[in-house]
Amino acid sequence: MPAHLTPEWFDRRLALLGAVDAGTGAEAVVCHVATGGPNGEARWTETFAGGRLVANGPAAAGSPEPTHTVTVGWADGRAIALGQLDANAAYVAGTTKVVGPSGPWFAVLALLGSPAGVEAVAALAADTDPA
């Protein structure tokens, strides 16, 4: 059972969400920034192309230039990643800050909020070490 944000967790996330095509046409490179974590700030990127998640992992030198930067507190970020908090609700409530064009971001949210996206995130949560 992989821990949150480990290489194995990213591989599992890609396997599950990469299979989801909700017809949203999502096209974005999202840099996630989670603040206040146990090891300080965490950064990772997700690349969406053709309406699917095609790559994800820790942000590092050589990562694609993001079209969006999403900043969230550690607890909310983990809850979103594990399907315990709706990403759209966090965005509307202002606990998630997004910099970048809204159209592609809403397509990403629609993908994650689709029935298949919700099912994939639930499967990831079930496979994630709860610690």
N, C-alpha and C positions, 0 to 999 in steps of 0.2 A: 504494500500500500504506500504509494509515494507521498511525501510531504509536499505541502503547498509551495509552489515556485521552485521546485527542484527540477533538474533536467528530465527526470522520469515523469514528473507531473506535466511539464510542458509537452512531452511526447504524447501522453495520454489525452491531453486537451486537444492537441492537433488531430489525433486519430478520431476522437469523438465529434468535435465541432467541424473538422474538415470534411466530414461526410454530409454535413447539413447544407442544403441549398433551398432556402426559403423563397427564392425568386426575388430577393430584394436588390440584387445587383450591387451589393456592397463593394466599394472600391476605396480602401483607405489603409494607411500605415499609422497605427495608433501606438503612441508611446505612453504607457501607463506609469504613473509615479505614485507610489504608496508611501505616505509619510508616517513617522512615528512607529515604525515596526521594531521588532526585537533587535534587529541589527541595523537600525537607522532607516534610511530611505531605500526603497527597492524600486528598480526600473526594469520594465520589460516591454517588448514590442510585439504587436500582432499585425500581420499583413493580411488584408482581405482583398481578393481579386475574383472577378467573375461571380460575385455573390457568395464566396466561400472563404473560410479561414484557410490560408495556404502556408503560413509560417508563423511561428511564435517562439519567444525565448527571451533570455536576459538581454537587456539593451547593452551593447558593447560597441567599441570602435568598429566601424564597418557596418553597423546596423543601417538599414535604409533610413533616409531622411523622413521623419514623420510628417504626415499631413495633419495630424491631431495630437494634442497632448492632453491626457486625462489625469487630473490630480485628485487623489482621494486619501482619506485617513486609512491607516492600516486595517482597523477592524471592519470598516465599511467595504474596503477593497476586497478583503478576504470573503466577507459575506456575499458580495456580488459574484465573485469568482466561483463560489460554491452554491449559488442559487438560493441563498438565504435572504437576499435583498435584491429587489428588482432594480436593474441598472437605470431604467427609465425613471423610476420613482426617486432614486437617489439624485439623478440629474435635475428633475423638477424641484426637488426639495433643496437643491443647492449644496448638498454635501459632496457632490462630484462636480469638479470644475473642468470644463472642456474648452480648449482653444483650438479652433479650426472651423472649416465650413460646416454648417449644420446639416445640409442635405446628406452627405456621405455618413455623418455620424448617426443620423436617424436611420439610415439603411443598416448600419451595424446593429443598432438597438433592435430594429425589426427582425434581423436575423437571430439575435440572441433570444428575443422574446417570442419567436415562432414556436409552435408546438414541438417541432423537432429540435430546435435550439434549447428549449427548456428541458426536454428529455435528455439531451446530450449533457447539459450542465448538471442535471440530477445524477446521471451515471458517473460523471467526474467526481461529484461530491461523495458518492457512495464509495468511490475508489481512493479517496484522499485520506491520508492519516489525519485523524481529528486533533492531534496535538498541536 
